[in-house]
Structures are given as structure tokens and as C-alpha cells.
Amino acid sequence: MSATIVTIRLNIKKDIDPVTEKKILRLKGSLIAGGFTDIIHFDDGDDHYINYFSVAAIKKAEAVAHIRKNIEEMALEEFVHLLE
């Protein structure tokens, strides 16, 4: 029996400075390095990108906690929002 898969979405502001862009890239890289996903997809909106990836349902809480911790530690609250 295969694990249930869920999608996690991040709303990321488009108009950001290079320093913030690097922080967001580090956040996304840490999701891949942490084994939460192999690839992060994105949809292009007017003012925001929606970045999303699939994760096993049993790892969702861990992935969400990881994202929230990184958003707080890197002061990205103004630029990145977790969509639930």
C-alpha cells in the first residue's frame, strides 16, 4: 500500500530584493536537501508565485514546521506565506 501524498503550497511575493531572493532559494533548497521533495514546481501569478511540492502525508507536519521555522529565522514573513 502506498503512502498518501499531499501538496504544500507557498505564496511568494515577486517583487523582492536580491538578498531576500537568496534567502528564499535557501529555504527551497533546504526542503530538497531535507528530503521533503525532489522538485518544487511553481505557478506564475500577477504579484506572487505559488511554489508547491508533494510530500507524504506522514511528513506534512514536519515539512510545515521546517518551513515556518525557516520563514521566522530568515525574517521572510513579509515575502513568503504558507497556504493551508
N, C-alpha and C positions, 0 to 999 in steps of 0.2 A: 504494500500500500504506500503510495507516495504522499509526501507532506503537502499540506495546504499552503498555497502561495498567496501572499498579499502584496499590494503595491503601496509604497510610501512615496509621497509627493512633497516637493519643496517648491515654494513660491519665491523666486529670486529676482530682486529688482534689477533692471537692465542698466540704469544709469548709475554706475559705481566707479570709484577711482581705482587706479592700478593696485594699491595696497590692499584694498578690500577684495578686489578680484583674486589676488593671490591667496587670501585667507579662505575664500570660497572654494578655490581649487584644492587647497589643503584639506578642507572639510570633505569634499567629494573623494579625494584620493584616500583619505583615511577610511571611508566607507568600503572602498575596494580593498585596501590593504588589510582591513579588519575582517575581511571575509564575508561581509554582508551582501555583496553583489559583485558581479564581474563587469557590469556595464551600467552606466547611468544614461538614460535617454532624456530628451528634452523636447518640449513644445514651445514655440515662439508666440508670445502674446504681444500686446501693444507696449506695455510698460514693464512687463515681467516675463521671465522664463519659468516654465514649470518643468523642473527636473524630477524624474521619477525612476524608481527601480523596484524590482521584485525581490522579495525575501521570504524565506519560510516563515509561516505564521508563528512558530515557536520562537523565532529570533526577532520578531517585530518589536517587542518591548525593549530588548537590548539595543536594537538599532535606533529606536526613537530616543532612548536615554543617551546614546552616544551623540546623536545629532543635537539634542538640546544642550548637552554639556559643551560641545564644541561651539555652538552658537553663543552661549554665555561667555565662555573663556576667551573667544576671539572678538567679542563685542559686535556680533553680527545681527543683533535683534532688529535693527532698522532695515536690514537688507534681505534677510532670509527668514521665511516663515514656514513652519511645518504645517501641511494641510492634512487634517484628520477628518 
